[in-house]
Amino acid sequence: MALRLNVKLLTGELHSLITSPSRTVWDFKVQVEEKTGVSPYQQRLACQKGTCVDLADNTPLSAYGLESGNTLLLIVKNEESIRVFLKNDRGRTSTYLVLPSDLVSQFREQVQRQENIHTDQFWLVYEGKPLENGHKLSYYKIAPNGTIFLNLRLRGGWMDQPRCPPCLG
């Protein structure tokens, strides 16, 4: 079942989007960005159901009882830090506060300091995509409270292999 929602900016600009009620508010914010150009990190969505209700990122749209034709108010806010989780190969999870505009390389340095692993010994993955230096974290649409996976680089190659003793003939 499709849900048609209107999104109204404070400027009066109105956009109509078709989505699924099962999508999370975060996923809908990503969809709103495609129409408005406003980063999901700077969006605050509210609906009016008697009183103004802020929509929480990890909640499905269906939880708010929205119906086709409803209008959500889009308030553009300044960039704020978001909490992300980092899960290592042993299943341990650490918490980080980052800005969406932080570069991946800056986040990698923060991970190096907190996890005590040199940056050339690991790579980071979010939703199956490796995080590459040169991009901002926002490029990967990392959701608030999203989990980034830390993977250790495997050492290998002929230089790391034990050498066989010379043959005794």
OpenMM code with the backbone's topology and positions (N, CA, C; nanometers):
from openmm import Vec3, app, unit

residues = "MET ALA LEU ARG LEU ASN VAL LYS LEU LEU THR GLY GLU LEU HIS SER LEU ILE THR SER PRO SER ARG THR VAL TRP ASP PHE LYS VAL GLN VAL GLU GLU LYS THR GLY VAL SER PRO TYR GLN GLN ARG LEU ALA CYS GLN LYS GLY THR CYS VAL ASP LEU ALA ASP ASN THR PRO LEU SER ALA TYR GLY LEU GLU SER GLY ASN THR LEU LEU LEU ILE VAL LYS ASN GLU GLU SER ILE ARG VAL PHE LEU LYS ASN ASP ARG GLY ARG THR SER THR TYR LEU VAL LEU PRO SER ASP LEU VAL SER GLN PHE ARG GLU GLN VAL GLN ARG GLN GLU ASN ILE HIS THR ASP GLN PHE TRP LEU VAL TYR GLU GLY LYS PRO LEU GLU ASN GLY HIS LYS LEU SER TYR TYR LYS ILE ALA PRO ASN GLY THR ILE PHE LEU ASN LEU ARG LEU ARG GLY GLY TRP MET ASP GLN PRO ARG CYS PRO PRO CYS LEU GLY".split()
positions = [
    Vec3(0.0849, -0.1182, 0.0000),
    Vec3(0.0000, 0.0000, 0.0000),
    Vec3(0.0897, 0.1247, 0.0000),
    Vec3(0.0664, 0.2115, -0.0931),
    Vec3(0.1451, 0.3337, -0.1031),
    Vec3(0.0826, 0.4448, -0.0181),
    Vec3(0.1673, 0.5343, 0.0260),
    Vec3(0.1264, 0.6461, 0.1097),
    Vec3(0.1777, 0.7741, 0.0438),
    Vec3(0.0880, 0.8664, 0.0106),
    Vec3(0.1289, 0.9933, -0.0496),
    Vec3(0.1292, 1.0986, 0.0606),
    Vec3(0.2473, 1.1528, 0.0880),
    Vec3(0.2621, 1.2551, 0.1913),
    Vec3(0.3109, 1.3844, 0.1289),
    Vec3(0.2617, 1.4948, 0.1808),
    Vec3(0.3098, 1.6262, 0.1393),
    Vec3(0.4102, 1.6732, 0.2427),
    Vec3(0.5156, 1.7358, 0.1961),
    Vec3(0.6175, 1.7917, 0.2849),
    Vec3(0.6228, 1.9415, 0.2569),
    Vec3(0.5996, 2.0198, 0.3617),
    Vec3(0.5942, 2.1642, 0.3468),
    Vec3(0.7098, 2.2290, 0.4220),
    Vec3(0.7860, 2.3117, 0.3509),
    Vec3(0.8944, 2.3872, 0.4123),
    Vec3(0.8376, 2.5170, 0.4687),
    Vec3(0.9123, 2.5802, 0.5583),
    Vec3(0.8672, 2.7059, 0.6178),
    Vec3(0.8516, 2.8161, 0.5130),
    Vec3(0.9182, 2.8020, 0.3984),
    Vec3(0.9064, 2.8997, 0.2902),
    Vec3(0.7728, 2.8880, 0.2179),
    Vec3(0.6976, 2.7806, 0.2477),
    Vec3(0.5712, 2.7552, 0.1804),
    Vec3(0.5844, 2.6552, 0.0668),
    Vec3(0.7075, 2.6251, 0.0285),
    Vec3(0.7333, 2.5274, -0.0773),
    Vec3(0.6741, 2.3929, -0.0360),
    Vec3(0.6025, 2.3283, -0.1273),
    Vec3(0.5334, 2.2035, -0.0975),
    Vec3(0.5776, 2.0945, -0.1948),
    Vec3(0.6087, 1.9767, -0.1414),
    Vec3(0.6492, 1.8624, -0.2236),
    Vec3(0.5600, 1.7435, -0.1872),
    Vec3(0.5213, 1.6674, -0.2873),
    Vec3(0.4412, 1.5480, -0.2667),
    Vec3(0.5283, 1.4263, -0.2951),
    Vec3(0.5295, 1.3313, -0.2026),
    Vec3(0.6121, 1.2118, -0.2182),
    Vec3(0.5276, 1.0870, -0.1940),
    Vec3(0.5568, 0.9836, -0.2689),
    Vec3(0.4910, 0.8551, -0.2491),
    Vec3(0.5917, 0.7627, -0.1818),
    Vec3(0.5481, 0.7003, -0.0732),
    Vec3(0.6361, 0.6151, 0.0058),
    Vec3(0.5567, 0.4976, 0.0601),
    Vec3(0.6218, 0.4167, 0.1387),
    Vec3(0.5566, 0.3025, 0.2030),
    Vec3(0.5429, 0.3308, 0.3522),
    Vec3(0.4299, 0.2983, 0.4124),
    Vec3(0.4123, 0.3215, 0.5560),
    Vec3(0.5119, 0.2428, 0.6416),
    Vec3(0.5692, 0.1363, 0.5845),
    Vec3(0.6639, 0.0547, 0.6621),
    Vec3(0.8042, 0.1151, 0.6643),
    Vec3(0.8313, 0.2154, 0.5814),
    Vec3(0.9633, 0.2795, 0.5796),
    Vec3(0.9842, 0.3561, 0.7094),
    Vec3(1.1094, 0.3644, 0.7513),
    Vec3(1.1396, 0.4433, 0.8702),
    Vec3(1.1400, 0.5913, 0.8340),
    Vec3(1.1286, 0.6741, 0.9353),
    Vec3(1.1352, 0.8186, 0.9146),
    Vec3(1.2687, 0.8540, 0.8494),
    Vec3(1.3784, 0.7886, 0.8927),
    Vec3(1.5094, 0.8171, 0.8324),
    Vec3(1.5071, 0.7897, 0.6821),
    Vec3(1.4532, 0.6746, 0.6418),
    Vec3(1.4464, 0.6411, 0.4998),
    Vec3(1.3629, 0.7446, 0.4242),
    Vec3(1.2562, 0.7914, 0.4869),
    Vec3(1.1728, 0.8941, 0.4242),
    Vec3(1.2504, 1.0254, 0.4118),
    Vec3(1.3317, 1.0602, 0.5134),
    Vec3(1.4128, 1.1824, 0.5066),
    Vec3(1.5108, 1.1752, 0.3895),
    Vec3(1.5662, 1.0581, 0.3641),
    Vec3(1.6567, 1.0406, 0.2496),
    Vec3(1.5782, 1.0664, 0.1206),
    Vec3(1.4546, 1.0185, 0.1151),
    Vec3(1.3688, 1.0417, -0.0009),
    Vec3(1.3360, 1.1916, -0.0143),
    Vec3(1.3122, 1.2584, 0.0983),
    Vec3(1.2822, 1.4020, 0.0973),
    Vec3(1.4021, 1.4800, 0.0436),
    Vec3(1.5237, 1.4360, 0.0780),
    Vec3(1.6436, 1.5040, 0.0286),
    Vec3(1.6461, 1.5060, -0.1247),
    Vec3(1.6049, 1.3966, -0.1856),
    Vec3(1.6056, 1.3889, -0.3318),
    Vec3(1.5163, 1.4956, -0.3944),
    Vec3(1.4072, 1.5318, -0.3262),
    Vec3(1.3133, 1.6324, -0.3776),
    Vec3(1.3534, 1.7747, -0.3400),
    Vec3(1.4052, 1.7934, -0.2167),
    Vec3(1.4271, 1.9287, -0.1643),
    Vec3(1.5725, 1.9725, -0.1644),
    Vec3(1.6659, 1.8756, -0.1651),
    Vec3(1.8074, 1.9087, -0.1542),
    Vec3(1.8524, 1.9325, -0.0107),
    Vec3(1.7616, 1.9165, 0.0852),
    Vec3(1.7958, 1.9355, 0.2267),
    Vec3(1.8475, 1.8040, 0.2821),
    Vec3(1.9700, 1.8060, 0.3360),
    Vec3(2.0315, 1.6862, 0.3931),
    Vec3(1.9409, 1.6259, 0.5006),
    Vec3(1.9280, 1.4930, 0.5037),
    Vec3(1.8456, 1.4308, 0.6081),
    Vec3(1.8954, 1.4636, 0.7491),
    Vec3(2.0239, 1.4972, 0.7604),
    Vec3(2.0801, 1.5313, 0.8909),
    Vec3(2.0311, 1.6675, 0.9389),
    Vec3(1.9807, 1.7478, 0.8477),
    Vec3(1.9340, 1.8815, 0.8837),
    Vec3(1.7816, 1.8908, 0.8826),
    Vec3(1.7154, 1.7786, 0.8636),
    Vec3(1.5696, 1.7776, 0.8592),
    Vec3(1.5100, 1.7454, 0.9953),
    Vec3(1.4091, 1.8190, 1.0291),
    Vec3(1.3237, 1.7851, 1.1429),
    Vec3(1.1829, 1.7807, 1.0861),
    Vec3(1.1221, 1.6646, 1.0896),
    Vec3(0.9875, 1.6472, 1.0366),
    Vec3(0.8880, 1.6424, 1.1511),
    Vec3(0.7757, 1.7101, 1.1322),
    Vec3(0.6714, 1.7122, 1.2351),
    Vec3(0.5357, 1.6976, 1.1676),
    Vec3(0.4463, 1.6304, 1.2374),
    Vec3(0.3089, 1.6192, 1.1889),
    Vec3(0.2172, 1.6789, 1.2947),
    Vec3(0.1001, 1.7187, 1.2522),
    Vec3(0.0072, 1.7780, 1.3462),
    Vec3(-0.1086, 1.6831, 1.3667),
    Vec3(-0.1132, 1.6234, 1.4811),
    Vec3(-0.2227, 1.5338, 1.5206),
    Vec3(-0.2740, 1.5873, 1.6542),
    Vec3(-0.3447, 1.6970, 1.6510),
    Vec3(-0.3883, 1.7610, 1.7748),
    Vec3(-0.2793, 1.8512, 1.8289),
    Vec3(-0.1591, 1.7948, 1.8431),
    Vec3(-0.0419, 1.8727, 1.8833),
    Vec3(0.0699, 1.8407, 1.7857),
    Vec3(0.1738, 1.9212, 1.7880),
    Vec3(0.2863, 1.8990, 1.6969),
    Vec3(0.3701, 1.7818, 1.7482),
    Vec3(0.3922, 1.6833, 1.6628),
    Vec3(0.4678, 1.5643, 1.7000),
    Vec3(0.5915, 1.5550, 1.6115),
    Vec3(0.7109, 1.5481, 1.6734),
    Vec3(0.8341, 1.5266, 1.5973),
    Vec3(0.8444, 1.3793, 1.5614),
    Vec3(0.8849, 1.3523, 1.4387),
    Vec3(0.8983, 1.2149, 1.3936),
    Vec3(1.0400, 1.1660, 1.4227),
    Vec3(1.0514, 1.0526, 1.4915),
    Vec3(1.1803, 0.9952, 1.5310),
    Vec3(1.2378, 0.9104, 1.4174),
    Vec3(1.3677, 0.9257, 1.3936),
    Vec3(1.4349, 0.8645, 1.2784),
    Vec3(1.4145, 0.7142, 1.2639),
    Vec3(1.4213, 0.6391, 1.3721),
    Vec3(1.4178, 0.4929, 1.3577),
    Vec3(1.2775, 0.4342, 1.3706),
    Vec3(1.1753, 0.5187, 1.3669),
    Vec3(1.0367, 0.4740, 1.3807),
    Vec3(0.9718, 0.4606, 1.2431),
    Vec3(0.8930, 0.3550, 1.2223),
    Vec3(0.8224, 0.3439, 1.0939),
    Vec3(0.7170, 0.4548, 1.0819),
    Vec3(0.6949, 0.5006, 0.9605),
    Vec3(0.5934, 0.6048, 0.9377),
    Vec3(0.4559, 0.5597, 0.9866),
    Vec3(0.4283, 0.4301, 0.9755),
    Vec3(0.2976, 0.3771, 1.0153),
    Vec3(0.2668, 0.4019, 1.1633),
    Vec3(0.3691, 0.4181, 1.2454),
    Vec3(0.3489, 0.4392, 1.3899),
    Vec3(0.2814, 0.5730, 1.4192),
    Vec3(0.2821, 0.6631, 1.3237),
    Vec3(0.2244, 0.7959, 1.3455),
    Vec3(0.0821, 0.8083, 1.2917),
    Vec3(0.0268, 0.7002, 1.2396),
    Vec3(-0.1102, 0.7025, 1.1901),
    Vec3(-0.1301, 0.7969, 1.0718),
    Vec3(-0.0259, 0.8127, 0.9921),
    Vec3(-0.0337, 0.9031, 0.8773),
    Vec3(-0.1216, 0.8430, 0.7680),
    Vec3(-0.1919, 0.9296, 0.6979),
    Vec3(-0.2770, 0.8860, 0.5876),
    Vec3(-0.2361, 0.9607, 0.4619),
    Vec3(-0.2684, 0.9023, 0.3469),
    Vec3(-0.2390, 0.9699, 0.2207),
    Vec3(-0.3027, 1.1081, 0.2215),
    Vec3(-0.2244, 1.2055, 0.1760),
    Vec3(-0.2724, 1.3431, 0.1727),
    Vec3(-0.2298, 1.4256, 0.2930),
    Vec3(-0.1811, 1.3602, 0.4004),
    Vec3(-0.1331, 1.4349, 0.5177),
    Vec3(-0.0128, 1.5193, 0.4798),
    Vec3(0.0041, 1.6307, 0.5518),
    Vec3(0.1169, 1.7200, 0.5285),
    Vec3(0.2087, 1.7194, 0.6502),
    Vec3(0.3379, 1.6997, 0.6233),
    Vec3(0.4403, 1.7071, 0.7273),
    Vec3(0.5135, 1.8384, 0.7126),
    Vec3(0.5476, 1.8985, 0.8227),
    Vec3(0.6237, 2.0227, 0.8226),
    Vec3(0.7717, 1.9889, 0.8272),
    Vec3(0.8497, 2.0463, 0.7372),
    Vec3(0.9939, 2.0244, 0.7333),
    Vec3(1.0636, 2.1485, 0.7861),
    Vec3(1.1319, 2.1315, 0.8970),
    Vec3(1.2091, 2.2398, 0.9569),
    Vec3(1.3558, 2.2086, 0.9305),
    Vec3(1.4282, 2.3050, 0.8735),
    Vec3(1.5698, 2.2868, 0.8441),
    Vec3(1.6487, 2.3366, 0.9647),
    Vec3(1.7307, 2.2490, 1.0210),
    Vec3(1.8085, 2.2838, 1.1401),
    Vec3(1.9568, 2.2836, 1.1079),
    Vec3(2.0356, 2.3417, 1.1964),
    Vec3(2.1811, 2.3387, 1.1814),
    Vec3(2.2310, 2.1968, 1.2027),
    Vec3(2.3469, 2.1691, 1.1458),
    Vec3(2.4067, 2.0372, 1.1623),
    Vec3(2.4334, 2.0103, 1.3099),
    Vec3(2.3989, 1.8917, 1.3536),
    Vec3(2.4232, 1.8481, 1.4905),
    Vec3(2.4986, 1.7164, 1.4859),
    Vec3(2.5703, 1.6878, 1.5936),
    Vec3(2.6403, 1.5596, 1.5984),
    Vec3(2.5384, 1.4477, 1.6121),
    Vec3(2.5744, 1.3333, 1.5574),
    Vec3(2.4907, 1.2144, 1.5680),
    Vec3(2.5719, 1.1044, 1.6358),
    Vec3(2.5017, 1.0130, 1.6980),
    Vec3(2.5670, 0.8983, 1.7615),
    Vec3(2.5669, 0.7839, 1.6616),
    Vec3(2.6843, 0.7227, 1.6460),
    Vec3(2.6963, 0.6022, 1.5637),
    Vec3(2.7662, 0.4960, 1.6470),
    Vec3(2.7445, 0.3733, 1.6095),
    Vec3(2.8075, 0.2613, 1.6788),
    Vec3(2.9122, 0.1992, 1.5880),
    Vec3(3.0200, 0.1530, 1.6479),
    Vec3(3.1258, 0.0845, 1.5746),
    Vec3(3.1364, -0.0554, 1.6336),
    Vec3(3.1166, -0.1559, 1.5482),
    Vec3(3.1227, -0.2953, 1.5932),
    Vec3(3.2480, -0.3584, 1.5361),
    Vec3(3.3303, -0.4169, 1.6255),
    Vec3(3.4547, -0.4767, 1.5774),
    Vec3(3.4355, -0.6251, 1.5458),
    Vec3(3.5418, -0.6893, 1.5005),
    Vec3(3.5351, -0.8290, 1.4576),
    Vec3(3.5068, -0.9260, 1.5721),
    Vec3(3.5228, -0.8809, 1.6956),
    Vec3(3.4942, -0.9662, 1.8121),
    Vec3(3.3551, -0.9407, 1.8686),
    Vec3(3.2779, -0.8550, 1.8007),
    Vec3(3.1409, -0.8276, 1.8430),
    Vec3(3.1273, -0.7162, 1.9460),
    Vec3(3.2393, -0.6524, 1.9833),
    Vec3(3.2335, -0.5431, 2.0804),
    Vec3(3.1881, -0.4164, 2.0095),
    Vec3(3.0979, -0.3433, 2.0727),
    Vec3(3.0437, -0.2213, 2.0142),
    Vec3(3.0875, -0.1003, 2.0949),
    Vec3(3.1352, 0.0025, 2.0251),
    Vec3(3.1744, 0.1295, 2.0855),
    Vec3(3.0844, 0.2381, 2.0291),
    Vec3(3.0697, 0.3460, 2.1052),
    Vec3(2.9851, 0.4574, 2.0639),
    Vec3(3.0715, 0.5778, 2.0281),
    Vec3(3.0343, 0.6460, 1.9204),
    Vec3(3.1051, 0.7649, 1.8740),
    Vec3(3.0048, 0.8761, 1.8457),
    Vec3(3.0433, 0.9991, 1.8737),
    Vec3(2.9665, 1.1158, 1.8319),
    Vec3(3.0410, 1.1786, 1.7151),
    Vec3(2.9726, 1.1946, 1.6029),
    Vec3(3.0356, 1.2476, 1.4823),
    Vec3(2.9446, 1.3523, 1.4197),
    Vec3(3.0031, 1.4359, 1.3378),
    Vec3(2.9253, 1.5275, 1.2552),
    Vec3(2.9110, 1.4645, 1.1176),
    Vec3(2.7952, 1.4742, 1.0552),
    Vec3(2.7801, 1.4192, 0.9209),
    Vec3(2.8806, 1.4784, 0.8220),
    Vec3(2.9275, 1.6012, 0.8471),
    Vec3(3.0237, 1.6647, 0.7571),
    Vec3(3.1676, 1.6211, 0.7836),
    Vec3(3.1904, 1.5387, 0.8865),
    Vec3(3.3254, 1.4869, 0.9116),
    Vec3(3.3685, 1.4003, 0.7940),
    Vec3(3.4963, 1.4098, 0.7602),
    Vec3(3.5518, 1.3230, 0.6571),
    Vec3(3.5727, 1.1827, 0.7133),
    Vec3(3.5667, 1.0829, 0.6271),
    Vec3(3.5931, 0.9451, 0.6693),
    Vec3(3.7308, 0.9368, 0.7346),
    Vec3(3.8296, 1.0081, 0.6783),
    Vec3(3.9653, 1.0045, 0.7345),
    Vec3(3.9671, 1.0584, 0.8783),
    Vec3(3.8843, 1.1591, 0.9080),
    Vec3(3.8771, 1.2113, 1.0443),
    Vec3(3.8170, 1.1068, 1.1374),
    Vec3(3.7133, 1.0387, 1.0905),
    Vec3(3.6516, 0.9344, 1.1720),
    Vec3(3.7495, 0.8199, 1.1942),
    Vec3(3.8256, 0.7831, 1.0903),
    Vec3(3.9246, 0.6749, 1.1037),
    Vec3(4.0286, 0.7104, 1.2112),
    Vec3(4.0696, 0.8379, 1.2157),
    Vec3(4.1657, 0.8810, 1.3185),
    Vec3(4.1046, 0.8720, 1.4575),
    Vec3(3.9769, 0.9062, 1.4680),
    Vec3(3.9068, 0.8950, 1.5966),
    Vec3(3.9010, 0.7478, 1.6390),
    Vec3(3.8732, 0.6590, 1.5444),
    Vec3(3.8697, 0.5150, 1.5720),
    Vec3(4.0084, 0.4681, 1.6141),
    Vec3(4.1119, 0.5142, 1.5450),
    Vec3(4.2497, 0.4755, 1.5800),
    Vec3(4.2788, 0.5097, 1.7259),
    Vec3(4.2416, 0.6310, 1.7662),
    Vec3(4.2685, 0.6731, 1.9053),
    Vec3(4.1889, 0.5906, 2.0061),
    Vec3(4.0617, 0.5698, 1.9792),
    Vec3(3.9760, 0.5021, 2.0769),
    Vec3(3.9976, 0.3509, 2.0789),
    Vec3(4.0209, 0.2912, 1.9634),
    Vec3(4.0351, 0.1452, 1.9555),
    Vec3(4.1803, 0.1004, 1.9645),
    Vec3(4.2718, 0.1953, 1.9528),
    Vec3(4.4153, 0.1665, 1.9584),
    Vec3(4.4589, 0.0704, 1.8471),
    Vec3(4.4090, 0.0996, 1.7270),
    Vec3(4.4457, 0.0223, 1.6077),
    Vec3(4.4893, 0.1234, 1.5028),
    Vec3(4.6046, 0.1052, 1.4416),
    Vec3(4.6539, 0.1987, 1.3422),
    Vec3(4.5624, 0.1999, 1.2199),
    Vec3(4.5438, 0.3170, 1.1605),
    Vec3(4.4490, 0.3320, 1.0493),
    Vec3(4.4784, 0.2418, 0.9299),
    Vec3(4.6039, 0.2024, 0.9091),
    Vec3(4.6315, 0.1149, 0.7947),
    Vec3(4.6043, -0.0320, 0.8258),
    Vec3(4.5567, -0.0609, 0.9481),
    Vec3(4.5289, -0.1994, 0.9860),
    Vec3(4.3800, -0.2346, 0.9849),
    Vec3(4.2947, -0.1394, 0.9431),
    Vec3(4.1513, -0.1691, 0.9397),
    Vec3(4.0830, -0.0934, 0.8272),
    Vec3(3.9626, -0.1401, 0.7923),
    Vec3(3.8751, -0.0664, 0.7027),
    Vec3(3.7360, -0.0676, 0.7638),
    Vec3(3.6547, 0.0283, 0.7223),
    Vec3(3.5219, 0.0474, 0.7795),
    Vec3(3.4154, 0.0230, 0.6734),
    Vec3(3.3034, -0.0354, 0.7159),
    Vec3(3.1947, -0.0681, 0.6244),
    Vec3(3.0618, -0.0258, 0.6869),
    Vec3(2.9772, 0.0375, 0.6054),
    Vec3(2.8414, 0.0714, 0.6490),
    Vec3(2.7449, 0.0208, 0.5429),
    Vec3(2.6495, -0.0603, 0.5852),
    Vec3(2.5504, -0.1213, 0.4958),
    Vec3(2.6151, -0.1851, 0.3734),
    Vec3(2.7242, -0.2573, 0.3968),
    Vec3(2.7918, -0.3311, 0.2905),
    Vec3(2.8824, -0.2470, 0.2018),
    Vec3(2.8925, -0.1170, 0.2292),
    Vec3(2.9773, -0.0296, 0.1469),
    Vec3(3.0989, 0.0135, 0.2265),
    Vec3(3.2192, -0.0055, 0.1696),
    Vec3(3.3387, 0.0415, 0.2392),
    Vec3(3.3407, 0.1947, 0.2432),
    Vec3(3.3790, 0.2500, 0.3586),
    Vec3(3.3908, 0.3950, 0.3730),
    Vec3(3.5275, 0.4369, 0.3216),
    Vec3(3.5286, 0.5276, 0.2247),
    Vec3(3.6529, 0.5676, 0.1602),
    Vec3(3.6940, 0.7073, 0.2028),
    Vec3(3.8245, 0.7247, 0.2272),
    Vec3(3.8777, 0.8569, 0.2582),
    Vec3(3.8415, 0.9511, 0.1437),
    Vec3(3.8265, 1.0775, 0.1745),
    Vec3(3.7920, 1.1750, 0.0724),
    Vec3(3.6430, 1.2031, 0.0672),
    Vec3(3.5618, 1.1164, 0.1285),
    Vec3(3.4179, 1.1385, 0.1349),
    Vec3(3.3797, 1.1816, 0.2756),
    Vec3(3.2704, 1.2565, 0.2842),
    Vec3(3.2128, 1.2903, 0.4144),
    Vec3(3.1284, 1.1721, 0.4597),
    Vec3(3.1088, 1.1621, 0.5911),
    Vec3(3.0237, 1.0548, 0.6433),
    Vec3(2.8826, 1.0662, 0.5858),
    Vec3(2.8358, 1.1896, 0.5635),
    Vec3(2.7013, 1.2102, 0.5093),
    Vec3(2.6854, 1.1491, 0.3700),
    Vec3(2.7934, 1.1337, 0.2965),
    Vec3(2.7894, 1.0734, 0.1636),
    Vec3(2.7287, 0.9325, 0.1702),
    Vec3(2.7519, 0.8634, 0.2816),
    Vec3(2.7055, 0.7257, 0.2990),
    Vec3(2.5685, 0.7180, 0.3642),
    Vec3(2.5084, 0.8346, 0.3949),
    Vec3(2.3740, 0.8408, 0.4561),
    Vec3(2.3677, 0.7553, 0.5833),
    Vec3(2.4700, 0.7684, 0.6662),
    Vec3(2.4750, 0.6917, 0.7907),
    Vec3(2.3656, 0.7437, 0.8832),
    Vec3(2.2752, 0.6563, 0.9187),
    Vec3(2.1616, 0.6946, 1.0026),
    Vec3(2.2076, 0.7192, 1.1457),
    Vec3(2.1435, 0.8130, 1.2150),
    Vec3(2.1718, 0.8271, 1.3586),
    Vec3(2.1482, 0.6912, 1.4261),
    Vec3(2.2392, 0.6534, 1.5138),
    Vec3(2.2382, 0.5231, 1.5815),
    Vec3(2.2661, 0.4076, 1.4857),
    Vec3(2.3216, 0.4391, 1.3683),
    Vec3(2.3594, 0.3351, 1.2732),
    Vec3(2.4867, 0.2650, 1.3185),
    Vec3(2.5098, 0.1465, 1.2665),
    Vec3(2.6270, 0.0670, 1.3038),
    Vec3(2.7244, 0.0584, 1.1876),
    Vec3(2.8492, 0.0969, 1.2155),
    Vec3(2.9591, 0.0868, 1.1209),
    Vec3(3.0430, -0.0327, 1.1658),
    Vec3(3.0876, -0.1137, 1.0725),
    Vec3(3.1648, -0.2324, 1.1067),
    Vec3(3.3132, -0.2086, 1.0807),
    Vec3(3.3937, -0.2437, 1.1792),
    Vec3(3.5389, -0.2334, 1.1696),
    Vec3(3.5923, -0.3705, 1.1315),
    Vec3(3.6691, -0.3766, 1.0242),
    Vec3(3.7286, -0.5014, 0.9772),
    Vec3(3.8794, -0.4875, 0.9793),
    Vec3(3.9448, -0.5884, 1.0335),
    Vec3(4.0908, -0.5858, 1.0378),
    Vec3(4.1473, -0.6366, 0.9061),
    Vec3(4.2552, -0.5728, 0.8636),
    Vec3(4.3235, -0.6179, 0.7419),
    Vec3(4.4009, -0.7447, 0.7763),
    Vec3(4.3942, -0.8410, 0.6883),
    Vec3(4.4677, -0.9648, 0.7093),
    Vec3(4.6110, -0.9446, 0.6645),
    Vec3(4.6995, -0.9858, 0.7486),
    Vec3(4.8405, -0.9815, 0.7083),
    Vec3(4.8660, -1.1036, 0.6230),
    Vec3(4.9523, -1.0892, 0.5285),
    Vec3(4.9789, -1.2050, 0.4435),
    Vec3(5.0821, -1.1714, 0.3389),
    Vec3(5.1022, -1.2662, 0.2533),
    Vec3(5.2027, -1.2480, 0.1494),
    Vec3(5.3268, -1.3261, 0.1853),
    Vec3(5.4148, -1.3333, 0.0919),
    Vec3(5.5324, -1.4184, 0.1125),
    Vec3(5.6238, -1.3631, 0.2204),
    Vec3(5.6243, -1.2311, 0.2450),
    Vec3(5.7146, -1.1760, 0.3467),
    Vec3(5.6701, -1.2109, 0.4880),
    Vec3(5.5392, -1.2389, 0.5066),
    Vec3(5.4903, -1.2707, 0.6400),
    Vec3(5.4900, -1.4192, 0.6694),
    Vec3(5.5251, -1.5008, 0.5704),
    Vec3(5.5215, -1.6448, 0.5887),
    Vec3(5.6525, -1.6932, 0.6524),
    Vec3(5.6421, -1.7916, 0.7403),
    Vec3(5.7663, -1.8472, 0.7954),
    Vec3(5.8471, -1.9131, 0.6832),
    Vec3(5.9770, -1.9003, 0.6943),
    Vec3(6.0630, -1.9583, 0.5909),
    Vec3(6.0963, -2.1025, 0.6251),
    Vec3(6.1002, -2.1840, 0.5221),
    Vec3(6.1346, -2.3245, 0.5435),
    Vec3(6.2845, -2.3339, 0.5673),
    Vec3(6.3249, -2.4233, 0.6566),
    Vec3(6.4698, -2.4414, 0.6744),
    Vec3(6.5294, -2.5000, 0.5478),
    Vec3(6.6538, -2.4690, 0.5194),
    Vec3(6.7143, -2.5255, 0.3982),
    Vec3(6.7082, -2.6793, 0.4032),
    Vec3(6.6889, -2.7352, 0.2869),
    Vec3(6.6826, -2.8812, 0.2788),
    Vec3(6.8171, -2.9403, 0.3211),
    Vec3(6.8086, -3.0448, 0.3987),
    Vec3(6.9310, -3.1156, 0.4408),
    Vec3(6.9431, -3.2388, 0.3524),
    Vec3(7.0444, -3.2441, 0.2725),
    Vec3(7.0551, -3.3493, 0.1734),
    Vec3(7.1461, -3.4499, 0.2122),
] * unit.nanometer
topology = app.Topology()
chain = topology.addChain("A")
for resn in residues:
    res = topology.addResidue(resn, chain)
    for name in ("N", "CA", "C"):
        topology.addAtom(name, app.Element.getBySymbol(name[0]), res)
